[in-house]
Amino acid sequence: MAARTLVESGASVVVLEARDRVGGRTRTVELGSERVDLGGQWIGPTQDRIRTLADELGVATFPQHEQGRNVRASRGRVATYRNAPPVSMLSRLELRRALRHLDERARSVPTSAPWRAENAVEWDGMTVEMWKRDALRTAGARDLVDVMVRSIFAAEPSELSFLFFLFYLNAGGGLERLSSVTGGAQERGFIGGAQQISERLAEGLGQRVQLETPVQSIEQHDGGVRVRTARGDCIGRHVIVAIPPTLAGRIEYTPPLPALRDQLTQRMPMGSVIKCVAVYPEPFWRRSGLSGQAWSDRDPIRLAFDACSHDGSQAALVGFMLGRSAREYCERPEIERREAALQSFARAFGPEARDCSAYADQNWIEERWSGGGYTGLMPPGALTECGEALRRPCGRIHWAGTETATRWVGYMDGALDAGERAANEVVKRLAR
Ligand SMILES: Cc1cc2nc3c(=O)[nH]c(=O)nc-3n(C[C@H](O)[C@H](O)[C@H](O)COP(=O)(O)OP(=O)(O)OC[C@H]3O[C@@H](n4cnc5c(N)ncnc54)[C@H](O)[C@@H]3O)c2cc1C
Protein backbone atom coordinates (compact mmCIF):
# COMPACT_ATOMS: atom_id res chain seq x y z
CA MET A 1 0.00 0.00 0.00
CA ALA A 2 2.90 2.31 0.83
CA ALA A 3 4.51 1.56 -2.54
CA ARG A 4 1.28 2.11 -4.43
CA THR A 5 0.66 5.46 -2.74
CA LEU A 6 4.22 6.56 -3.57
CA VAL A 7 3.97 5.43 -7.20
CA GLU A 8 0.71 7.38 -7.53
CA SER A 9 2.56 10.48 -6.32
CA GLY A 10 5.15 10.01 -9.09
CA ALA A 11 7.98 8.64 -6.93
CA SER A 12 10.27 5.84 -8.05
CA VAL A 13 9.93 2.83 -5.74
CA VAL A 14 11.31 -0.64 -5.16
CA VAL A 15 9.72 -3.19 -2.78
CA LEU A 16 12.14 -5.65 -1.16
CA GLU A 17 10.30 -8.76 0.07
CA ALA A 18 12.07 -11.50 2.02
CA ARG A 19 9.73 -14.34 1.09
CA ASP A 20 9.17 -15.97 -2.29
CA ARG A 21 5.64 -14.56 -2.23
CA VAL A 22 3.83 -11.35 -1.31
CA GLY A 23 1.10 -11.27 1.33
CA GLY A 24 3.09 -11.62 4.57
CA ARG A 25 0.69 -12.58 7.34
CA THR A 26 -2.00 -13.38 4.79
CA ARG A 27 -1.50 -16.67 3.01
CA THR A 28 -4.07 -18.50 0.89
CA VAL A 29 -3.45 -22.10 -0.19
CA GLU A 30 -5.23 -24.70 -2.31
CA LEU A 31 -6.83 -27.31 -0.06
CA GLY A 32 -9.24 -29.90 -1.37
CA SER A 33 -10.96 -28.17 -4.27
CA GLU A 34 -10.86 -24.63 -2.87
CA ARG A 35 -8.55 -21.88 -1.69
CA VAL A 36 -8.43 -21.41 2.09
CA ASP A 37 -6.84 -18.77 4.30
CA LEU A 38 -4.11 -19.86 6.71
CA GLY A 39 -3.43 -16.26 7.80
CA GLY A 40 -5.53 -13.08 7.86
CA GLN A 41 -9.06 -13.84 6.67
CA TRP A 42 -12.00 -11.67 7.74
CA ILE A 43 -13.03 -8.06 7.48
CA GLY A 44 -15.95 -6.20 9.03
CA PRO A 45 -17.79 -2.89 9.44
CA THR A 46 -15.72 0.31 9.66
CA GLN A 47 -12.75 -1.41 7.99
CA ASP A 48 -13.29 0.94 5.08
CA ARG A 49 -9.77 0.91 3.66
CA ILE A 50 -9.58 -2.82 3.02
CA ARG A 51 -13.19 -2.95 1.84
CA THR A 52 -12.66 -0.15 -0.69
CA LEU A 53 -9.36 -1.59 -1.89
CA ALA A 54 -10.88 -5.07 -2.32
CA ASP A 55 -13.73 -3.58 -4.38
CA GLU A 56 -11.26 -1.69 -6.50
CA LEU A 57 -9.10 -4.79 -7.06
CA GLY A 58 -12.14 -6.92 -7.88
CA VAL A 59 -11.87 -9.23 -4.85
CA ALA A 60 -15.42 -10.06 -3.70
CA THR A 61 -16.46 -10.88 -0.13
CA PHE A 62 -19.04 -13.21 1.39
CA PRO A 63 -20.65 -13.46 4.84
CA GLN A 64 -19.11 -15.75 7.47
CA HIS A 65 -21.59 -18.53 8.28
CA GLU A 66 -22.86 -18.30 11.87
CA GLN A 67 -26.35 -19.80 11.87
CA GLY A 68 -26.96 -22.45 14.50
CA ARG A 69 -25.82 -23.18 18.03
CA ASN A 70 -22.29 -22.46 19.23
CA VAL A 71 -20.21 -24.85 21.31
CA ARG A 72 -18.34 -24.03 24.48
CA ALA A 73 -16.00 -26.48 26.19
CA SER A 74 -15.19 -25.19 29.62
CA ARG A 75 -13.52 -26.90 32.55
CA GLY A 76 -14.02 -30.28 30.91
CA ARG A 77 -17.73 -29.80 30.06
CA VAL A 78 -19.07 -29.30 26.54
CA ALA A 79 -22.30 -27.31 26.10
CA THR A 80 -24.10 -25.69 23.20
CA TYR A 81 -25.83 -22.30 23.23
CA ARG A 82 -27.41 -19.80 20.90
CA ASN A 83 -27.01 -16.26 22.22
CA ALA A 84 -25.43 -15.99 25.64
CA PRO A 85 -22.67 -18.44 26.66
CA PRO A 86 -23.78 -21.04 29.23
CA VAL A 87 -22.51 -19.46 32.44
CA SER A 88 -24.36 -18.63 35.66
CA MET A 89 -26.59 -15.55 35.80
CA LEU A 90 -24.19 -14.05 38.32
CA SER A 91 -21.20 -14.48 35.97
CA ARG A 92 -23.17 -13.00 33.10
CA LEU A 93 -24.26 -9.93 35.06
CA GLU A 94 -20.79 -9.41 36.44
CA LEU A 95 -19.23 -9.70 33.01
CA ARG A 96 -21.73 -7.37 31.39
CA ARG A 97 -21.01 -4.67 33.96
CA ALA A 98 -17.24 -5.13 33.67
CA LEU A 99 -17.27 -5.00 29.87
CA ARG A 100 -19.34 -1.82 29.84
CA HIS A 101 -16.83 -0.24 32.16
CA LEU A 102 -14.00 -1.59 30.00
CA ASP A 103 -15.35 -0.01 26.82
CA GLU A 104 -15.77 3.34 28.62
CA ARG A 105 -12.14 3.22 29.65
CA ALA A 106 -11.05 2.14 26.16
CA ARG A 107 -12.81 5.16 24.66
CA SER A 108 -10.74 7.44 26.90
CA VAL A 109 -7.46 6.18 25.35
CA PRO A 110 -6.34 8.31 22.40
CA THR A 111 -5.35 5.88 19.64
CA SER A 112 -2.67 8.16 18.19
CA ALA A 113 -1.00 8.61 21.61
CA PRO A 114 -2.23 6.04 24.15
CA TRP A 115 0.52 7.11 26.56
CA ARG A 116 -1.37 10.40 26.97
CA ALA A 117 -4.47 8.72 28.45
CA GLU A 118 -5.29 10.17 31.84
CA ASN A 119 -4.57 6.89 33.64
CA ALA A 120 -1.87 5.73 31.24
CA VAL A 121 0.83 5.01 33.83
CA GLU A 122 -1.50 3.10 36.15
CA TRP A 123 -3.02 1.04 33.32
CA ASP A 124 0.32 0.36 31.68
CA GLY A 125 1.64 -0.86 35.03
CA MET A 126 -0.75 -3.80 35.08
CA THR A 127 -1.59 -6.78 32.90
CA VAL A 128 -5.04 -7.74 31.63
CA GLU A 129 -4.79 -10.72 34.01
CA MET A 130 -4.44 -8.33 36.96
CA TRP A 131 -7.45 -6.31 35.80
CA LYS A 132 -9.47 -9.52 35.36
CA ARG A 133 -8.72 -10.77 38.87
CA ASP A 134 -9.52 -7.40 40.35
CA ALA A 135 -12.70 -6.69 38.37
CA LEU A 136 -14.28 -10.15 38.31
CA ARG A 137 -15.02 -12.54 41.12
CA THR A 138 -16.80 -15.43 39.36
CA ALA A 139 -14.89 -18.19 37.58
CA GLY A 140 -17.41 -18.09 34.70
CA ALA A 141 -16.78 -14.42 33.94
CA ARG A 142 -13.00 -14.81 34.27
CA ASP A 143 -13.03 -17.77 31.88
CA LEU A 144 -14.96 -15.73 29.31
CA VAL A 145 -12.40 -12.95 29.48
CA ASP A 146 -9.63 -15.50 28.88
CA VAL A 147 -11.49 -16.78 25.82
CA MET A 148 -12.00 -13.29 24.40
CA VAL A 149 -8.41 -12.19 25.00
CA ARG A 150 -6.95 -15.32 23.42
CA SER A 151 -9.25 -15.02 20.41
CA ILE A 152 -8.50 -11.34 19.79
CA PHE A 153 -4.77 -11.24 20.63
CA ALA A 154 -3.44 -14.83 20.27
CA ALA A 155 -1.95 -14.33 23.73
CA GLU A 156 -2.73 -14.96 27.39
CA PRO A 157 -4.15 -12.12 29.53
CA SER A 158 -0.93 -12.24 31.60
CA GLU A 159 1.11 -11.21 28.52
CA LEU A 160 -0.65 -7.93 27.78
CA SER A 161 -0.46 -4.45 29.26
CA PHE A 162 -3.93 -3.27 30.27
CA LEU A 163 -3.26 0.09 28.56
CA PHE A 164 -2.25 -1.67 25.33
CA PHE A 165 -5.42 -3.80 25.59
CA LEU A 166 -7.64 -0.70 25.93
CA PHE A 167 -5.82 1.05 23.08
CA TYR A 168 -6.31 -1.96 20.80
CA LEU A 169 -10.00 -2.21 21.69
CA ASN A 170 -10.53 1.47 20.97
CA ALA A 171 -8.65 1.28 17.65
CA GLY A 172 -11.09 -1.42 16.52
CA GLY A 173 -14.28 0.24 17.85
CA GLY A 174 -14.70 -1.72 21.10
CA LEU A 175 -14.75 -5.27 22.38
CA GLU A 176 -18.11 -6.17 20.89
CA ARG A 177 -16.98 -5.20 17.39
CA LEU A 178 -13.66 -7.04 17.72
CA SER A 179 -15.22 -10.26 18.94
CA SER A 180 -18.39 -10.48 16.80
CA VAL A 181 -19.11 -12.12 13.47
CA THR A 182 -22.15 -10.19 12.14
CA GLY A 183 -21.47 -6.53 12.86
CA GLY A 184 -17.89 -7.33 13.84
CA ALA A 185 -14.36 -8.07 12.67
CA GLN A 186 -15.23 -11.62 11.55
CA GLU A 187 -18.19 -10.60 9.38
CA ARG A 188 -16.94 -11.38 5.86
CA GLY A 189 -14.27 -13.45 4.14
CA PHE A 190 -12.81 -13.00 0.66
CA ILE A 191 -13.91 -15.28 -2.17
CA GLY A 192 -10.61 -16.82 -3.28
CA GLY A 193 -8.78 -15.70 -0.12
CA ALA A 194 -7.25 -12.63 1.48
CA GLN A 195 -3.79 -13.01 -0.05
CA GLN A 196 -5.24 -11.91 -3.39
CA ILE A 197 -5.27 -8.32 -2.12
CA SER A 198 -1.47 -8.25 -1.88
CA GLU A 199 -1.06 -10.28 -5.06
CA ARG A 200 -3.14 -7.81 -7.05
CA LEU A 201 -1.40 -4.83 -5.50
CA ALA A 202 1.92 -6.45 -6.47
CA GLU A 203 0.71 -7.04 -10.04
CA GLY A 204 0.05 -3.31 -10.29
CA LEU A 205 3.61 -2.61 -9.10
CA GLY A 206 5.14 -5.06 -11.61
CA GLN A 207 8.95 -5.21 -11.71
CA ARG A 208 9.23 -2.92 -8.70
CA VAL A 209 8.55 -5.90 -6.40
CA GLN A 210 11.62 -8.04 -5.77
CA LEU A 211 10.93 -11.36 -4.04
CA GLU A 212 13.42 -13.44 -2.00
CA THR A 213 15.30 -10.28 -1.09
CA PRO A 214 15.54 -10.00 2.71
CA VAL A 215 16.86 -6.68 3.92
CA GLN A 216 19.94 -7.14 6.07
CA SER A 217 21.02 -3.61 6.84
CA ILE A 218 20.09 0.01 6.27
CA GLU A 219 22.70 2.76 6.12
CA GLN A 220 21.76 6.43 6.21
CA HIS A 221 23.91 9.26 4.97
CA ASP A 222 23.33 12.93 4.16
CA GLY A 223 21.80 12.45 0.75
CA GLY A 224 19.88 9.20 1.21
CA VAL A 225 19.83 5.56 2.24
CA ARG A 226 21.60 2.39 1.16
CA VAL A 227 19.63 -0.81 1.80
CA ARG A 228 21.75 -3.95 1.76
CA THR A 229 20.42 -7.37 0.77
CA ALA A 230 22.13 -10.63 -0.13
CA ARG A 231 21.23 -9.82 -3.76
CA GLY A 232 22.90 -6.44 -3.81
CA ASP A 233 22.28 -2.92 -2.59
CA CYS A 234 19.48 -0.47 -3.29
CA ILE A 235 19.88 3.24 -2.91
CA GLY A 236 17.16 5.80 -2.43
CA ARG A 237 16.24 8.99 -0.66
CA HIS A 238 13.98 7.42 1.95
CA VAL A 239 13.02 3.94 3.13
CA ILE A 240 9.76 2.65 4.61
CA VAL A 241 10.15 -0.37 6.88
CA ALA A 242 6.77 -2.15 6.83
CA ILE A 243 7.44 -5.15 9.06
CA PRO A 244 6.60 -5.95 12.71
CA PRO A 245 8.77 -3.89 15.13
CA THR A 246 10.48 -6.95 16.62
CA LEU A 247 11.65 -8.03 13.13
CA ALA A 248 12.69 -4.45 12.34
CA GLY A 249 14.98 -4.79 15.36
CA ARG A 250 16.83 -7.63 13.62
CA ILE A 251 17.93 -5.37 10.76
CA GLU A 252 21.32 -3.69 11.25
CA TYR A 253 21.31 0.11 11.14
CA THR A 254 24.16 2.54 10.45
CA PRO A 255 24.19 4.84 12.31
CA PRO A 256 22.44 2.79 15.02
CA LEU A 257 18.77 3.51 15.68
CA PRO A 258 17.95 6.11 18.32
CA ALA A 259 18.05 4.45 21.75
CA LEU A 260 14.30 4.67 22.41
CA ARG A 261 13.41 3.07 19.07
CA ASP A 262 15.83 0.23 19.76
CA GLN A 263 14.27 -0.28 23.19
CA LEU A 264 10.80 -0.34 21.61
CA THR A 265 11.79 -3.11 19.21
CA GLN A 266 12.90 -5.15 22.24
CA ARG A 267 9.46 -4.77 23.84
CA MET A 268 6.98 -5.89 21.16
CA PRO A 269 6.74 -9.69 21.02
CA MET A 270 4.47 -11.29 18.41
CA GLY A 271 1.36 -13.21 19.45
CA SER A 272 1.35 -17.01 19.23
CA VAL A 273 -0.94 -18.68 16.69
CA ILE A 274 -1.22 -21.84 14.64
CA LYS A 275 -4.14 -21.83 12.20
CA CYS A 276 -5.57 -25.21 11.15
CA VAL A 277 -8.08 -26.04 8.40
CA ALA A 278 -9.77 -29.43 7.89
CA VAL A 279 -11.89 -30.28 4.82
CA TYR A 280 -14.86 -32.69 5.04
CA PRO A 281 -17.16 -34.46 2.57
CA GLU A 282 -20.05 -32.45 4.03
CA PRO A 283 -20.77 -29.87 6.77
CA PHE A 284 -21.98 -32.50 9.27
CA TRP A 285 -22.09 -29.97 12.14
CA ARG A 286 -24.74 -27.92 10.31
CA ARG A 287 -26.91 -31.05 10.14
CA SER A 288 -26.85 -31.17 13.95
CA GLY A 289 -27.86 -27.51 14.15
CA LEU A 290 -24.36 -26.27 15.02
CA SER A 291 -22.83 -23.11 13.61
CA GLY A 292 -19.25 -24.37 13.50
CA GLN A 293 -18.21 -21.80 16.12
CA ALA A 294 -16.58 -23.24 19.22
CA TRP A 295 -14.51 -22.00 22.14
CA SER A 296 -12.49 -24.12 24.49
CA ASP A 297 -10.27 -23.43 27.50
CA ARG A 298 -8.46 -26.79 27.52
CA ASP A 299 -8.47 -28.25 24.00
CA PRO A 300 -5.51 -27.38 21.76
CA ILE A 301 -7.92 -25.60 19.38
CA ARG A 302 -9.17 -22.67 21.44
CA LEU A 303 -11.42 -21.16 18.78
CA ALA A 304 -13.15 -22.65 15.71
CA PHE A 305 -15.37 -21.44 12.87
CA ASP A 306 -17.21 -22.86 9.91
CA ALA A 307 -14.89 -22.46 6.89
CA CYS A 308 -17.13 -23.72 4.10
CA SER A 309 -16.57 -22.08 0.73
CA HIS A 310 -18.86 -19.19 -0.23
CA ASP A 311 -20.99 -21.33 -2.59
CA GLY A 312 -21.07 -24.35 -0.28
CA SER A 313 -19.09 -26.49 -2.73
CA GLN A 314 -16.56 -27.45 -0.05
CA ALA A 315 -17.15 -28.11 3.67
CA ALA A 316 -14.42 -27.15 6.12
CA LEU A 317 -13.69 -26.10 9.68
CA VAL A 318 -10.99 -23.65 10.73
CA GLY A 319 -9.40 -23.74 14.16
CA PHE A 320 -6.85 -21.67 16.05
CA MET A 321 -4.26 -22.77 18.58
CA LEU A 322 -3.69 -19.56 20.53
CA GLY A 323 -1.30 -18.27 23.17
CA ARG A 324 -0.10 -21.03 25.49
CA SER A 325 -1.70 -23.76 23.38
CA ALA A 326 0.13 -22.56 20.22
CA ARG A 327 3.44 -22.52 22.10
CA GLU A 328 2.78 -26.03 23.34
CA TYR A 329 2.43 -27.25 19.75
CA CYS A 330 4.82 -24.96 17.87
CA GLU A 331 7.76 -27.36 18.00
CA ARG A 332 5.82 -30.55 17.40
CA PRO A 333 5.57 -32.24 13.99
CA GLU A 334 2.59 -31.50 11.73
CA ILE A 335 1.15 -34.97 12.29
CA GLU A 336 0.76 -34.23 16.02
CA ARG A 337 -0.78 -30.83 15.39
CA ARG A 338 -3.21 -32.43 12.95
CA GLU A 339 -4.17 -35.12 15.46
CA ALA A 340 -4.68 -32.50 18.18
CA ALA A 341 -6.74 -30.27 15.88
CA LEU A 342 -9.02 -33.08 14.69
CA GLN A 343 -9.45 -34.31 18.25
CA SER A 344 -10.51 -30.81 19.31
CA PHE A 345 -12.99 -30.56 16.42
CA ALA A 346 -14.37 -33.98 17.35
CA ARG A 347 -14.95 -32.94 20.96
CA ALA A 348 -16.83 -29.87 19.84
CA PHE A 349 -18.75 -31.17 16.80
CA GLY A 350 -18.81 -34.97 17.05
CA PRO A 351 -16.70 -37.97 15.99
CA GLU A 352 -17.17 -37.33 12.23
CA ALA A 353 -14.66 -34.50 12.63
CA ARG A 354 -11.85 -37.06 12.86
CA ASP A 355 -12.36 -38.12 9.24
CA CYS A 356 -11.29 -35.12 7.22
CA SER A 357 -10.46 -35.48 3.55
CA ALA A 358 -7.71 -32.85 3.61
CA TYR A 359 -5.85 -30.88 6.28
CA ALA A 360 -3.42 -27.97 6.34
CA ASP A 361 -2.04 -25.72 9.03
CA GLN A 362 0.30 -22.81 9.35
CA ASN A 363 2.54 -22.47 12.37
CA TRP A 364 3.13 -18.70 12.36
CA ILE A 365 5.53 -18.92 15.30
CA GLU A 366 8.18 -20.67 13.23
CA GLU A 367 7.82 -18.28 10.29
CA ARG A 368 11.10 -16.42 10.16
CA TRP A 369 9.61 -13.40 8.38
CA SER A 370 6.62 -13.06 10.74
CA GLY A 371 7.86 -14.33 14.09
CA GLY A 372 4.28 -15.15 15.18
CA GLY A 373 0.88 -13.51 14.80
CA TYR A 374 -1.61 -12.07 14.58
CA THR A 375 0.40 -8.99 15.53
CA GLY A 376 3.04 -7.32 17.72
CA LEU A 377 1.88 -7.01 21.34
CA MET A 378 2.92 -4.87 24.29
CA PRO A 379 3.62 -6.05 27.84
CA PRO A 380 3.40 -3.56 30.75
CA GLY A 381 5.61 -0.51 30.42
CA ALA A 382 6.17 -0.63 26.67
CA LEU A 383 3.59 1.97 25.57
CA THR A 384 4.27 4.58 28.24
CA GLU A 385 8.06 4.18 28.15
CA CYS A 386 8.72 3.67 24.42
CA GLY A 387 5.39 4.16 22.58
CA GLU A 388 6.44 7.54 21.16
CA ALA A 389 9.06 5.76 19.06
CA LEU A 390 6.48 3.61 17.26
CA ARG A 391 5.79 5.93 14.31
CA ARG A 392 8.43 8.64 14.72
CA PRO A 393 10.72 8.55 11.65
CA CYS A 394 14.41 7.95 12.37
CA GLY A 395 16.13 10.25 9.90
CA ARG A 396 15.21 8.91 6.47
CA ILE A 397 13.62 5.74 7.84
CA HIS A 398 9.82 5.71 8.12
CA TRP A 399 7.82 3.02 9.90
CA ALA A 400 4.71 1.25 8.62
CA GLY A 401 3.10 -2.16 9.27
CA THR A 402 -0.19 -2.76 11.09
CA GLU A 403 1.48 -2.28 14.49
CA THR A 404 1.88 1.43 13.70
CA ALA A 405 -1.78 2.03 12.76
CA THR A 406 -4.14 4.19 14.76
CA ARG A 407 -7.31 2.45 13.51
CA TRP A 408 -7.73 -1.32 13.43
CA VAL A 409 -4.22 -1.92 14.79
CA GLY A 410 -3.22 -5.55 14.23
CA TYR A 411 -5.62 -6.04 11.31
CA MET A 412 -5.27 -5.90 7.51
CA ASP A 413 -7.16 -2.61 7.52
CA GLY A 414 -4.59 -1.18 9.95
CA ALA A 415 -1.76 -2.30 7.66
CA LEU A 416 -3.28 -0.26 4.81
CA ASP A 417 -3.78 2.74 7.09
CA ALA A 418 -0.13 2.56 8.16
CA GLY A 419 1.20 2.11 4.62
CA GLU A 420 -0.67 5.12 3.35
CA ARG A 421 0.38 7.27 6.31
CA ALA A 422 4.08 6.37 5.95
CA ALA A 423 3.99 6.99 2.19
CA ASN A 424 2.42 10.41 2.74
CA GLU A 425 5.20 11.29 5.19
CA VAL A 426 7.73 10.51 2.46
CA VAL A 427 5.75 12.34 -0.25
CA LYS A 428 5.80 15.47 1.92
CA ARG A 429 9.55 15.25 2.45
CA LEU A 430 10.23 14.63 -1.24
CA ALA A 431 8.29 17.78 -2.06
CA ARG A 432 10.49 19.98 0.16
C1 LIG B 1 -3.35 -16.62 11.69
C2 LIG B 1 -3.66 -15.17 11.48
C3 LIG B 1 -4.98 -14.76 11.38
C4 LIG B 1 -5.29 -13.43 11.17
N1 LIG B 1 -6.60 -13.08 10.98
C5 LIG B 1 -6.92 -11.82 10.60
C6 LIG B 1 -8.23 -11.50 10.17
O1 LIG B 1 -9.12 -12.36 10.12
N2 LIG B 1 -8.48 -10.21 9.78
C7 LIG B 1 -7.48 -9.25 9.77
O2 LIG B 1 -7.76 -8.10 9.38
N3 LIG B 1 -6.23 -9.54 10.15
C8 LIG B 1 -5.91 -10.81 10.55
N4 LIG B 1 -4.62 -11.13 10.87
C9 LIG B 1 -3.61 -10.05 10.92
C10 LIG B 1 -3.20 -9.59 9.53
O3 LIG B 1 -2.85 -10.70 8.75
C11 LIG B 1 -2.05 -8.61 9.67
O4 LIG B 1 -2.44 -7.53 10.48
C12 LIG B 1 -1.60 -8.00 8.35
O5 LIG B 1 -1.46 -8.97 7.34
C13 LIG B 1 -0.27 -7.29 8.58
O6 LIG B 1 0.19 -6.72 7.39
P1 LIG B 1 1.58 -5.94 7.38
O7 LIG B 1 1.79 -5.52 5.97
O8 LIG B 1 1.59 -4.93 8.45
O9 LIG B 1 2.69 -7.00 7.81
P2 LIG B 1 3.08 -8.40 7.15
O10 LIG B 1 1.90 -9.03 6.53
O11 LIG B 1 3.79 -9.15 8.22
O12 LIG B 1 4.08 -7.99 5.99
C14 LIG B 1 5.45 -7.77 6.22
C15 LIG B 1 6.21 -8.31 5.04
O13 LIG B 1 7.60 -8.03 5.23
C16 LIG B 1 8.37 -9.16 4.90
N5 LIG B 1 9.63 -9.08 5.66
C17 LIG B 1 9.84 -9.33 6.98
N6 LIG B 1 11.14 -9.07 7.28
C18 LIG B 1 11.74 -8.66 6.14
C19 LIG B 1 13.07 -8.24 5.82
N7 LIG B 1 14.06 -8.18 6.71
N8 LIG B 1 13.33 -7.88 4.52
C20 LIG B 1 12.35 -7.89 3.57
N9 LIG B 1 11.09 -8.28 3.84
C21 LIG B 1 10.79 -8.64 5.11
C22 LIG B 1 7.50 -10.34 5.26
O14 LIG B 1 7.85 -11.48 4.50
C23 LIG B 1 6.10 -9.82 4.91
O15 LIG B 1 5.73 -10.13 3.59
C24 LIG B 1 -4.26 -12.46 11.08
C25 LIG B 1 -2.93 -12.86 11.17
C26 LIG B 1 -2.62 -14.19 11.36
C27 LIG B 1 -1.17 -14.61 11.45
The ligand as a MOL file (V3000), in Angstrom:
LIG
                    3D

  0  0  0     0  0            999 V3000
M  V30 BEGIN CTAB
M  V30 COUNTS 53 58 0 0 0
M  V30 BEGIN ATOM
M  V30 1 C -3.3480 -16.6190 11.6890 0
M  V30 2 C -3.6580 -15.1660 11.4750 0
M  V30 3 C -4.9750 -14.7610 11.3760 0
M  V30 4 C -5.2870 -13.4330 11.1660 0
M  V30 5 N -6.6040 -13.0800 10.9840 0
M  V30 6 C -6.9170 -11.8230 10.5960 0
M  V30 7 C -8.2290 -11.4950 10.1670 0
M  V30 8 O -9.1250 -12.3560 10.1200 0
M  V30 9 N -8.4750 -10.2110 9.7750 0
M  V30 10 C -7.4850 -9.2460 9.7650 0
M  V30 11 O -7.7610 -8.1030 9.3780 0
M  V30 12 N -6.2330 -9.5450 10.1520 0
M  V30 13 C -5.9130 -10.8060 10.5460 0
M  V30 14 N -4.6220 -11.1270 10.8700 0
M  V30 15 C -3.6120 -10.0450 10.9230 0
M  V30 16 C -3.2050 -9.5850 9.5270 0
M  V30 17 O -2.8540 -10.7000 8.7460 0
M  V30 18 C -2.0530 -8.6140 9.6680 0
M  V30 19 O -2.4420 -7.5310 10.4760 0
M  V30 20 C -1.5960 -7.9970 8.3450 0
M  V30 21 O -1.4610 -8.9700 7.3360 0
M  V30 22 C -0.2710 -7.2930 8.5770 0
M  V30 23 O 0.1890 -6.7240 7.3870 0
M  V30 24 P 1.5830 -5.9420 7.3760 0
M  V30 25 O 1.7930 -5.5190 5.9750 0
M  V30 26 O 1.5930 -4.9270 8.4510 0
M  V30 27 O 2.6920 -7.0010 7.8120 0
M  V30 28 P 3.0830 -8.4040 7.1500 0
M  V30 29 O 1.8960 -9.0290 6.5290 0
M  V30 30 O 3.7930 -9.1550 8.2160 0
M  V30 31 O 4.0820 -7.9920 5.9920 0
M  V30 32 C 5.4520 -7.7740 6.2240 0
M  V30 33 C 6.2090 -8.3120 5.0420 0
M  V30 34 O 7.6040 -8.0270 5.2320 0
M  V30 35 C 8.3700 -9.1630 4.9010 0
M  V30 36 N 9.6260 -9.0770 5.6640 0
M  V30 37 C 9.8400 -9.3270 6.9790 0
M  V30 38 N 11.1360 -9.0700 7.2830 0
M  V30 39 C 11.7390 -8.6550 6.1390 0
M  V30 40 C 13.0660 -8.2350 5.8190 0
M  V30 41 N 14.0580 -8.1800 6.7100 0
M  V30 42 N 13.3320 -7.8760 4.5250 0
M  V30 43 C 12.3510 -7.8910 3.5710 0
M  V30 44 N 11.0870 -8.2760 3.8400 0
M  V30 45 C 10.7870 -8.6430 5.1090 0
M  V30 46 C 7.4970 -10.3410 5.2590 0
M  V30 47 O 7.8490 -11.4810 4.5030 0
M  V30 48 C 6.1040 -9.8230 4.9090 0
M  V30 49 O 5.7320 -10.1320 3.5850 0
M  V30 50 C -4.2630 -12.4640 11.0840 0
M  V30 51 C -2.9300 -12.8590 11.1740 0
M  V30 52 C -2.6160 -14.1930 11.3620 0
M  V30 53 C -1.1740 -14.6080 11.4490 0
M  V30 END ATOM
M  V30 BEGIN BOND
M  V30 1 1 1 2
M  V30 2 1 2 3
M  V30 3 2 2 52
M  V30 4 2 3 4
M  V30 5 1 4 5
M  V30 6 1 4 50
M  V30 7 2 5 6
M  V30 8 1 6 7
M  V30 9 1 6 13
M  V30 10 2 7 8
M  V30 11 1 7 9
M  V30 12 1 9 10
M  V30 13 2 10 11
M  V30 14 1 10 12
M  V30 15 2 12 13
M  V30 16 1 13 14
M  V30 17 1 14 15
M  V30 18 1 14 50
M  V30 19 1 15 16
M  V30 20 1 16 17
M  V30 21 1 16 18
M  V30 22 1 18 19
M  V30 23 1 18 20
M  V30 24 1 20 21
M  V30 25 1 20 22
M  V30 26 1 22 23
M  V30 27 1 23 24
M  V30 28 2 24 25
M  V30 29 1 24 26
M  V30 30 1 24 27
M  V30 31 1 27 28
M  V30 32 2 28 29
M  V30 33 1 28 30
M  V30 34 1 28 31
M  V30 35 1 31 32
M  V30 36 1 32 33
M  V30 37 1 33 34
M  V30 38 1 33 48
M  V30 39 1 34 35
M  V30 40 1 35 36
M  V30 41 1 35 46
M  V30 42 1 36 37
M  V30 43 1 36 45
M  V30 44 2 37 38
M  V30 45 1 38 39
M  V30 46 1 39 40
M  V30 47 2 39 45
M  V30 48 1 40 41
M  V30 49 2 40 42
M  V30 50 1 42 43
M  V30 51 2 43 44
M  V30 52 1 44 45
M  V30 53 1 46 47
M  V30 54 1 46 48
M  V30 55 1 48 49
M  V30 56 2 50 51
M  V30 57 1 51 52
M  V30 58 1 52 53
M  V30 END BOND
M  V30 END CTAB
M  END
